[in-house]
Amino acid sequence: MSKTIPFLLLCALFLQLVSQTAPTPTSLRISLSHIDSTRNFTAIELLQRALRRSNNRIEFVKARMTSSEARVKSLIHFSGGEYLMDLAIGTPQLPYSAILDTGSDLIWTQCQPCLQCFPQPSPIFDPSKSSTFSELSCSSSFCQDLTNSSCPTSQCQYYADYYNGASTQGVLATETFTFAFGSIDQVSLDGILFGCGNRNVGANFFNSSGIVGLGWSPVSLVSQLGSGKFSYCLTSFIDSNPTSHLLLGSLAVINTTSNILVQSTPLLRNPYYPNFYITLLGISIGETLLPIPKNTFVIEENTGSGGMIIDSGTTVTFLEQAGYDVLKQAIQSLVSLPLADGSSLGLDLCFASSSATPPDMPDMILHLDGGNMTLPRDNYMFFDSSSAGLFCLVMAGNHGLSILGNYQQQNFQILYDVTTEMLSFVPAQCHLM
């Protein structure tokens, strides 16, 4: 039975493989859709579903962080996502949708023969019908040198499990992938390394057939393209314009007018966990700097806990509890509405409103190392004018980890430069991009 490939060893050994098989750097523009965008949900139902997934995701991350095995256990770290991209695999092309995830690395999809698979909306990929599919053999230096790899036949197998009970197992292979499938910008690339999963278990893959990882590792799409950077611009998933965009390669630049200042902050590497971390120094509401205790959001040197990650797959922003408590009190002091029960949404602070318009609120400013992210009201408060009449803070408290969620990232162009290890961002009208 195959065993898990240690993450750090895989990264080191994969460098040689990448130099032999990776395609030349290219530029891609890919449309993204929210996973619930094709279903007839109300605004409050969309938020409710997204927040439920966010809570499941952070519980998974916390479980991984508290496990002594987490630092070496798995190549893949995933517990659900929020945005889908359309692509195609093989020759002839088989279209499918995959979850975009900045918190994982490997590209993988379900494959025939399907010994154990979760339901997916498109046909399962059959590698025997593709003329460009190529397995990695056990004679390859990559597979031979891997500790705890499995070669019951001539195949180089992979296995990864997750702390939410999901798992994937299959063969490592290369294949032709077509990105931005169905658009005029589609690009086909040969020799993309991916996991061809024959045994896949999990309930958090929703309308997808696999994952496209954009993480630090050499197996991620960004690393395989050789571009070293990517950018996305997320529209509000509860409005009438659900299409967002992902840009890779030379297209991953921030174009702005001279009167809008691009902000930047370092991307941090946590030696224990592979996510993209940033440094949150403090929070202001309007011109008032909140009295959050110093070092509330730092990474603990000995354990790797704490800090803040930026994540496309989590909706709500989670703040270390000590910081959240101060923020919650400040929001309550600004809103002259009666408190309401937001437990049906999974939110901690809601107000009851009978108005057709939300109350005015000052900007919230996230003070980052080197730059500030200024959030207008609609990037941190949710207003529902239906019978529920709720006005809610789309943030929550947590112990051990803070996450900058995608609700707060909406209508910002965000650029990850993995080569220089910098994150840049600027307000944008994402539906016009």
Helices and strands as residue ranges (DSSP letters): H 7-21, E 28-34, H 43-66, E 83-89, E 94-101, E 108-110, G 127-129, E 134-135, H 141-144, E 157-161, E 167-179, E 187-201, E 210-213, H 221-225, E 229-233, E 244-248, G 249-251, E 263-266, E 268-270, E 273-278, E 280-285, E 288-289, E 308-310, E 317-320, H 321-334, E 339-340, E 350-352, E 364-368, E 371-375, G 377-379, E 381-383, E 390-393, E 395-398, E 402-404, H 406-409, E 412-417, E 422-427, G 430-432
